[in-house]
Amino acid sequence: MNQPDIPALPSDADLRRLVHFSAGDGRIWLAGRRMLLLHLTALGSLRRELLLSFGRDQSRRALMRAGHASGRLDAQLARQVRGEAGLFEMFAVGPQLHMLQGAVQVTPERFEVDLDSGRFDGEFRWDHSWEVETHVRDFGPQTEPVCWMLLGYASGYTSEFFGRPILFKETECQACGAASCRIVGKALADWPDSDAMARDYEPDSLLIRLEDLQSQVETLRSTLDASDELGPLVGRSKAFASALGLLRKAAATQVTVLLTGETGVGKERFARALHAMSLRKDRPFVAVNCAALPADLIESELFGAEKGAYTGAAARAGRFERADGGTLLLDELGELPLPAQAKLLRVLQHGEVERLGGTEPRKVDVRVVAATNVDLEAAVAAGRFRRDLLYRLNVYPIRIPSLRERADDIEPLALHLLQRFAALHGKRVAGFTDRALDAMRRHPWPGNVRELENLIERGVILVSDGEPVGVDSLFPGLPDTAPLTLTAEGRLAPNDPAAGGSLYDELTRRGLTLEAMEQLLIQEAVARSGGNLAAAARSLGLTRPQLSYRVQRLRTGEAPRS
């Protein structure tokens, strides 16, 4: 069955460099995604439990779908790692990752692709399948193939790689007595039993019913959720739930609410959500930033002015009158000048405003929400804030926790913002890498939710269409904390900071210049790859054009460019 035109699998050095073992914090990474080393016996026990609990057919389909999801993730990596390689070398990322992950040994036997017509005809031999090993150990020899998760991986990887449904069948299996396992893949439409094959990757009917029920619950819950025009407030941490619980209790009342917390925690979002949950939701919501208004205009902005109240003044309503019947947010209240504080106290006590230059009070029905990041008690002690106003505002304080206190909210918040900014910028983004999520969990977030918003919007703009947002897009220059990589012999090799010194000592001992070392490295890489420049470039961390330029420069004796 072997065909001479099928090339050997390329070097996997570029893939091994993507595997990082961070023993200090107990994690393993593959190109930004977290991986696990798991005992085969333990995974086999889980497989056995599935079979005994749900039966062969349900277990087979569940494992195929799990493999399908894994394959799709690895396919997203293929074009990142070997984007400038030939089609087969790029596709080989999947089989090579399958081997690197210890799942199975893969040998290509047929690989025929016509991108224009969408035709795919592939055949691969498998040896040392982990599923054969565990299944035969637990259940003995079989009459039907058992490499379900591996099969799902091949189908998911190939479908995602080519952007169309391509499914594999296992035509021979060692569990059934064959010398090797063998799979054959075709475009879904080319299989005579395509409908039955496609159903293997559809959710089970029970799962569909559960998802429908969950959808109904979420729909009902959304009617009760605190939300505004930007959607619901997102969070699941205890600190967030506590603040939200206080907000819900206040919504049904007319109490004045004081929102406190650091800059960027989302005090205005909470105020808007309070308005949306209240009986005033169909009336105006007016927000004013007290710190942004000039001191000589702030009274007229808040309380209005009569014609001639000051030079050039025209009669106009202030923010209180514009918010009549609704909610007024006084943001950065701690920056309000003392004269305006006195007038604000009158409004809160009597429900009346008096325009600047006016003589008649005007009744207003306004729910006031004040927000500040200033310690008002300290401001009172310093003489910058009225104590009687503080007592009037502090009836119902709600402290909005910082993002550092809401570690459990970072991931759902990030995903919510990712969807929002992807829609805003018209991009298709495949979530976050695990390394990006981990970096977000570890970040101290001095700018709180506002900083998170800015980072994610930048990440959405920087990432290529269809790719996940990686840690480099969010935190440029973040050092790699994973100290160990995998050698070709399967050993862990430290990224030793002292290695540079040792290399320098060796160069000086041998009298080599930097240009001579570059020439030796390039010649060795090309020789080890059998003259394959694409493979040699990958082993050196270069693109093929970059390596071609260097090879040509060395051949012509051209001096390197500065």
N, C-alpha and C positions, 0 to 999 in steps of 0.2 A: 504493500500500500504506500510505502514511502515514495515521494516524488522528488527527483533531483532538483527541481526548480524551487523547492521550499527552502529558503535560507535558514541557517541556524539562528537560534535566538541570540539577540545582541547581548553585550555585556550588561550586567545589572548593577554596575558600580554606581551609576547615577541614582538608582533606586535605593541602594544600601545607604547612600549618603543622606537620604531623607529619613532614615530610621534613627531616632535619638532615644537613648535610655537615660532617664533622669532618676538615678537610684536614690538621690537625696530626698526627693519628694514623692517617690513611689509611682512614677508615671512613665509611659512609653509613648512616643509621638511618631507618626508617619505623615510627613508633609503637613503639619498643622492639625492633624486629626489624632485624637487619643486612641491608643490601641491597648490590647490586653494580651499577656501571656497566660494561657489557661491550660491546666492539666487536661490532656486528652481524655483521661478517665472521667473527670468531672463533667466535661462536655458530653461524653457518651452517656453518663448517668442522666443528664437532662434530657437527652434524646430518648432514652429508654422510658423515662417518666412520661414524656409526651405520648409515646406509642401506647403505653399501658393505660393512660388516662383518656386519650381522645381517639385512639384507633389509628390504623395505618394511613388511611386516606387523608384525614384531617391533619395528622402530623406531617405527612409528606408535603402537603400544600403549604403549611405554615413554615416549614423549613425552606422550601423553595422560595417563598416570598422574602424570608430573611436573607437568603443568599442573593436574591435579585436586588435588594436594597444595597447590600454591600458592594455588589458589582457595579452598580450605578455610581456609587461614590468614587470607586477607583477609576472609573472611566473619565470622570471629571479631572482627575489628576494626569491622565495620559498626555493630553495636549499641552498641559503646563510643562511637563518634564521633557517631552520630546516633540515640541511643536514644530521643529524644523527638520525632523527626521522623515524618512520614507514612511509610507502607509503601514507596511508590515512591522517595521521597527517601533512605530508609535503604538500600534495595536498590541504589540508584544508586552507592553507594560502590564496588561491584565494577567496573562499567563505567568509572567515573572513575579508579579506581586503575590499571586496565588501560591507560588512556590516559596517565595520569601516568607510568607505568613505560615508556612508549614502545612498547607492544606492538601496539596497533591503535587506530584511531578507531572509537568505538561510537556508533551512533544507534538508540535504541529505536523500534520500529515497532508492536509489540503487547505489552501487558503486562496479562494478565487473570489474577487470582488469587482463589480462593475458599478461605480458610484452613480453613473448617469441613469441606469435602469433600476437601480436599487437592488441588484442581485447580490446575494451572498451565499457562498457554498464553502463551508469550513468543516474540517474533521480534525480532531485532536485525540491523542492517546493519553490516558491517565494511568499513572502508576502510584502506588503507596497512598491511595485515598484514605483519609482519616475516617470517612463514613463507612467504608468497607470494613476497616479494621474494627471499629467499635460495634457495628451492627452484627457482624459475623460472631464476634466474641459474645454478644448478648443473646443472639437469636439463632445462631448457626447458619449454614448455607441457605441461600435464597433462590427463588425461581424468577424473581423480578429485580431489576436494578434498584440500588439503594442510595446512590450518590445524589441526594435531593438538594441539599444546600449548595453543593458544588455546581450542580446543573443550573440552579437558580442564579448563581453568581455569573456563570458563563452567559446566560441569557440577558441578565441585567446589564452586564458590562458591554456586551456587543450591541445591544439595543441603544444604550446611552451613547456609545462611541460613534455609531453611524446615524443616530438620530431617527431611527425607525425600528418598529418591532421585529426583532430577530430572536427566534427561540431555538433551543437545542433539545435533542433527544439523546438519551443514553442507550446506545444500541448494543453494547456489550458491557458486562460488569464482572469484576473479579469475585463479587459475592455470589454470583451464579456459576462460578467455575471457569470463567474466561481467564486467559493469560494476563490481560490488561483490561481496563475500562476504556470505552471509546464513546465519544460524543460526536454528533453530526448536527450542524446548525444551518438553518435557512431562514429567509425572510418569512414572516408569519403567513403571508398570503400564499406561499409556495408549499405549505404543508396541507395535505388533504384533510387532516383532522384539526385544522387550525382553531376552530371554535372551542373544541375540547381542550386543546393545549392552552389557549388564552385564559380559559376559566381557572386553570391552576394558579394563575397569578391574580385572580380577583379575590376580594375579601369574602370570607365564608358568610353564609346567610345569617348566622347567629351574630357575627360581628357587625354585619350591616344593620341588623335590627338594633343592636346596642348603640351604634353610631347615630342612627335615626333618633333614638331616645335621648342621647346626649345632645344632639342638635336642638331638640325641642326644649330640653332643660336650659340650654344656653340662650335660646330665644326668649324664654320666660325670664331668665335671669337678667338679660340685657335691658328689659323694661324697668328693672329695679336698680340697675347699676348707676353709680355716679358717673355722669358723662357730660360732655359739652360738644361743640361742633367739631372738635378734633377726635372725638370718640371717648370711650370709657377711661376712667383712671385705671391704671394697670398696676397690680401688685398683689403679692400673696404672703408677704412677711408679716410677722406679728406686729411690728412697729407700724407698718402701713395699715393693717387691719384695725388697729386701735384708733388711729387718726380718722380713718374712714367711718368707723362706728360712731365716733363723736359727731362727725359731719352729718350722718344720716339722722341722728336724733335731733340735731339743730334744724334740719331742713323743714320739718313740719311746724316749726315755731316761728316767731318773729324776732327772736333774740339777736342782739348785736354780737357778731362773732369776731374774735381777734385771732388771726392766723400768724403764728411766729415760726421762725426757722431760718436756716442759712440762706444766703443768696443762691438762687437756681434750684431750689427744692420743688418748685411748682406751686407756689402759693396762689397765683392767679388761676391755675387750672383747678385747684380745690375750690376757689371762690366761684368760678363758673359752674362747677359741678353742683355746688350748694344751691345756686340759683336754679339750675336745671331740675333739681329734685324738689324744689319748693313750690308753693302755690302761686308764686310770682313768675313762674317760668315763661308765661306768655307776655310778660311785660318787659320793659327795657333792662338790659344789664349794661351799666356804664362803669368803666374803669378809668381811674386817674392816677398817674404817678406823681406823688407829691414832690419827690426829689427833682423831677424834670421841669417843674414849673418855676418861672422867675418869682422871687419873693414878693415883688410889687404887683404881680398879676394873680397870685394864687387865690386871693379872696374873691376876686371877680370871676375867676374860673369856677370856683366851687359854689359860690352863692349868687352869682349873677351881678349885673350892674344896670343902673338906670342911665338914661341918656344924660350926658354931661357930668357923670360922676367923676370923670377925670378927662384930661384933654383928649378930644377925639372919640370919647366913649359913646357908643350907641346902646340903646336898651337891648338887653339880651338875657336869656335865662342861663343860669349856672348849671353845673353838673347835677346838683341835687334836684332841681326842677325837671331836668331832662330824664332823670331816673325815677320820676314820680310813679308810684305803683310797683316799681321793680326793685332792683338791687344796685347799690353803689359800692364799688371796691375802692377803698383809699389805700393804694399801695405805697410802700415806703413812708408810712405814717410818721415814723420817728423824725423825719426831716421837715415836718410841718412847722412853720413859724408860730411863736407863742400867740400873736394876735388872732391868727386863724384858728388856733386851738380853742380859744375862748368862744368864738362863734360856732365852732363845731360842737362844743359842749351844749350850747343852747339848742342846736338842732336836735341833738340826741335826747335832750330832756323834754323839749316842748313840741318837737315835730314841726318847727317853723324856721324859715330862712328869711333873712332880710337882705335884699340886694344892696350892693355898694351904692351909696348915694340915695337910697330909698328910705321911706319912713314907715311903710306898711309891711308888717310880716305876712308871709305867704305860707299857707299850710302845705306840707309835703308828706307823702306816705312812702318812705324809703327804708328799705332794710340795708343797714350799713354793715359792710364787712371790712375790717381793717387788717392790713398785713404789714409786717415789719421784720427786719433782721436785726434790729437794734434792741439792746437790753433796755427796756423802758424804765425799769426800776433804777438802773444806773443813770439814765437820762434825767429822771426826776431828781435824783440826788445831786446831779450836776446843774440843775436849774434850767434844763433845756426842754422839759416836758412837764405839763401840769399834772399834779397828783390827782386832782378831782376828775380830770379826763381819763387818766389811767384807770381809776376805780370804775368809771362808767363803761369803759371799753372791756375791762377784764372780767366781765360777767361770765363769758363763755369762751375761754381761751382754748385753742387747738394748736398744738405744736406739730408741725410737719417734719417728720424725721429726715435726716440727711441720707444720701444714697449709701454712705458707708454703713449706716444702721439698717439698711434694707438689702443686704447681700442677696437674699433669696429673690429679690425683685429685678436684679440686674438682667438676667437672661430674658424673662418675659417682656421687660421694658425694651430691651435691645431688639427683640424680634418684632415687637409692635412698631417701633420706630423704623426698622428696616423695611417693613411693608409700606409704611407711609411714605418714606423717601423714595423707595423704588417706584411707587406709583407716581409720585410727584415728578421724578426725573425720567420716567418712561423706560426703566431698565428692568431686566429680568435677573434677579440676584438669587443665587442658590444658598441662602442662609449664611451662617458663619462657620469658619473652621473651629475645631475644638480648641486650638491654641488661642484663637481670637477670644473665644468665650472665657477661657482660663485667664487671659490677660485682663479682661474686663473685670472679672471677679477679684483680681488682686490689686487693681488700680485704686488709689485712695479717693478719687473723685472730689477734688477740692471745689470744682464748679458744679457738682451735683448733677441733676437731670439735664440741666441746660448744657453742661459739658458733654454728657452722653449723646444728646441730640446732635451737637456739632460734629463729634467724632464719627457718628454713624452716617450722617449726611456726607461727610468727606469720603468715608469708606465706600458708600454707594457710588459716588462720582468716580472714584479711582478704579474700582474693580471692573474687569471686563464683563461683558454681557454673558449671563449664564454661569458665571463663576461665583464661588462663595467669597465673602469678605474675609480676608486674612489678617493676621496680626500686624503685618507691615503696613497695611492700609489704614489701620486705626492708630497704631503707635509706631511711627517710623523711628528706626534706630534703637528699638527695644533689644537689649542683648539677649542672645540665645542662652538659656540657662541649662540646656541639656548637655551634659559633659561627655557622654559616651556615644560612639557610633559603631556600626557593624562592619567588620572587615570581610574580605572575600572568603576567608577561612571560617567565618561564623563566630569570630571572637569579638568581644567588646574592646574597643580601642579608645582611650581617653583623648579628648581634645586638650592636650597638655599645653598650657600657656608657655612652658619652658621649651617646647619643641622648636620654636623659632630660634632660640639661642643655640640649640644643638645643631640645627641646620646651618646656621651662620658659621659655627666653628668648623663644620665639615667643609663648607665651601672655601673658607680661607685656608684650611689645611691642604686642600687639593689645588689651590690657586685658580679657582673657577671664577669667571666674571658672571654678572647677572645674565648677560646675553648668552654666554656659553651654557649656563644652567637651563635657560629657556629652550635652547636648541636641543639639549639632551632630553629634556622632558617631552618635547614634541616628538622627537624621533622615537623615543621609547613608547609613547602612547600610540603612535601610528603603527609601529611594529607589532605591539601586543594586540591591536585590533585587526591585524591582517590587512592593513592598508585602507580600512574603512574609516574615512575621515569623519563621518557623522558620529560613529561610535567613539573614535579617539577624542573628538570635541567634547562629547558628554563626559568622558572620564576626566577631562581637564576643567570641566565647568565652563566651557565655551560654547558658542554657537558654531555651526559648520562654516559659515562665511568668515567668522573671526579666525578660526583655525586655518582656513584656506589662505587667508591673507598672510598669516604668520609663516606658513610653509613656503609660500611664494617669496616672501621677503628673505627667508633664510637661503633659499635656492639662488636668489639673484645677488645675495650679499648686501642687500639694502640696509642701511642703518635704521634702527628703530626710530619712530617719530617721537618727538617730545610731547 
